[in-house]
Amino acid sequence: MKVRYQADADLDRRIVSAVRRHEPGIDFQFASEARSGGGLRGLLDDQVLAVAAQEGRILVTHDRRTMPRHFAEFITTRVSPGVIIIPRRMPLNVAVEWLIMIWAASEAEEWVNQILPLPR
């Protein structure tokens, strides 16, 4: 099955827009589109991880500070489609290239319970 992405509420919206524009075949959901339009804003990390898991989507976030800890706790009792952490200072075009490459070169099953902090 192909990788599907879920943007965290903190993710720069330009990343989602650019990925969608460059590769329309990628299923990448804005944070506001999650939970049938209820969005992710205001949810705690473990709740965001649960929503992404329920929808079978890899969570894409900038949250390098708290998300790794919450992810580690989450996968002790539940299954996650995975998490990708994009550095805030990463140029937009580089972030887009990474996400498209991951989508093109891998399957969703390869990311289960994996976390990938992209290089700064």
C-alpha positions as CSV (number, residue, x, y, z in Angstrom):
1,M,0.0,0.0,0.0
2,K,1.2,3.5,-0.8
3,V,2.3,5.9,1.9
4,R,-0.3,8.4,3.0
5,Y,0.6,11.5,5.0
6,Q,-1.0,13.5,7.7
7,A,0.2,17.0,8.5
8,D,0.5,17.9,12.2
9,A,-1.0,21.2,13.2
10,D,2.5,22.7,13.5
11,L,3.6,21.8,10.0
12,D,4.2,24.6,7.6
13,R,1.1,24.4,5.2
14,R,3.4,25.3,2.3
15,I,5.0,21.9,2.5
16,V,1.6,20.1,2.1
17,S,0.6,22.5,-0.8
18,A,4.0,22.0,-2.6
19,V,3.9,18.2,-2.3
20,R,0.4,18.1,-3.6
21,R,1.3,20.4,-6.5
22,H,4.5,18.5,-7.5
23,E,3.0,15.1,-7.1
24,P,-0.8,15.1,-7.3
25,G,-0.9,11.3,-6.6
26,I,0.3,11.7,-3.0
27,D,-2.5,11.5,-0.4
28,F,-1.3,14.3,2.0
29,Q,-3.9,15.6,4.4
30,F,-3.8,19.1,6.0
31,A,-4.2,19.1,9.8
32,S,-7.5,20.9,9.3
33,E,-8.8,18.0,7.2
34,A,-8.2,15.3,9.8
35,R,-11.0,13.9,11.9
36,S,-13.6,14.6,9.2
37,G,-12.7,18.3,9.1
38,G,-12.5,18.7,12.9
39,G,-8.8,19.2,12.6
40,L,-5.8,18.5,14.9
41,R,-5.3,21.9,16.4
42,G,-5.4,21.8,20.2
43,L,-5.0,18.0,20.4
44,L,-2.2,16.5,22.6
45,D,0.6,14.6,20.8
46,D,-0.8,11.2,21.8
47,Q,-4.2,12.2,20.4
48,V,-2.6,13.4,17.2
49,L,-0.8,10.1,16.9
50,A,-4.0,8.2,17.5
51,V,-5.8,10.1,14.8
52,A,-3.0,9.5,12.3
53,A,-3.0,5.8,13.3
54,Q,-6.8,5.5,12.9
55,E,-6.6,7.0,9.4
56,G,-3.5,4.9,8.4
57,R,-1.3,8.0,7.8
58,I,2.3,8.8,8.6
59,L,2.4,11.9,10.7
60,V,4.6,14.7,9.3
61,T,5.6,17.2,11.9
62,H,8.1,19.9,12.9
63,D,7.9,18.8,16.6
64,R,11.3,17.5,17.4
65,R,11.0,18.4,21.1
66,T,8.1,16.4,22.3
67,M,6.9,14.1,19.5
68,P,9.7,11.5,19.7
69,R,8.9,10.9,23.4
70,H,5.2,10.6,22.8
71,F,5.8,8.4,19.8
72,A,8.0,6.0,21.8
73,E,5.2,5.8,24.5
74,F,2.5,5.4,21.9
75,I,4.1,2.4,20.2
76,T,4.4,0.5,23.4
77,T,0.7,-0.2,23.4
78,R,-0.5,0.7,19.8
79,V,0.6,0.5,16.2
80,S,1.6,3.7,14.4
81,P,1.9,4.2,10.6
82,G,5.1,6.2,11.5
83,V,6.3,9.7,12.0
84,I,8.5,12.0,9.9
85,I,10.1,15.0,11.6
86,I,11.0,17.9,9.3
87,P,13.4,20.5,10.7
88,R,11.8,24.0,10.8
89,R,14.9,25.4,9.0
90,M,14.9,22.9,6.2
91,P,14.3,24.7,2.9
92,L,10.9,24.1,1.5
93,N,12.1,22.4,-1.7
94,V,14.3,20.0,0.2
95,A,11.4,19.0,2.5
96,V,9.2,18.4,-0.6
97,E,11.9,16.3,-2.3
98,W,12.3,14.1,0.8
99,L,8.5,13.5,1.1
100,I,8.1,12.7,-2.5
101,M,11.1,10.4,-2.5
102,I,9.8,8.5,0.5
103,W,6.4,8.2,-1.1
104,A,7.9,7.0,-4.4
105,A,10.5,4.6,-3.0
106,S,8.7,2.9,-0.2
107,E,5.4,1.3,0.9
108,A,3.4,2.2,4.0
109,E,4.2,-1.2,5.7
110,E,7.9,-0.2,5.8
111,W,7.1,2.7,8.1
112,V,5.0,1.0,10.8
113,N,6.3,2.1,14.2
114,Q,9.2,4.0,12.6
115,I,10.2,7.5,13.3
116,L,12.4,9.4,10.9
117,P,14.0,12.7,11.9
118,L,15.2,14.3,8.7
119,P,18.7,15.8,8.8
120,R,19.0,19.5,9.6
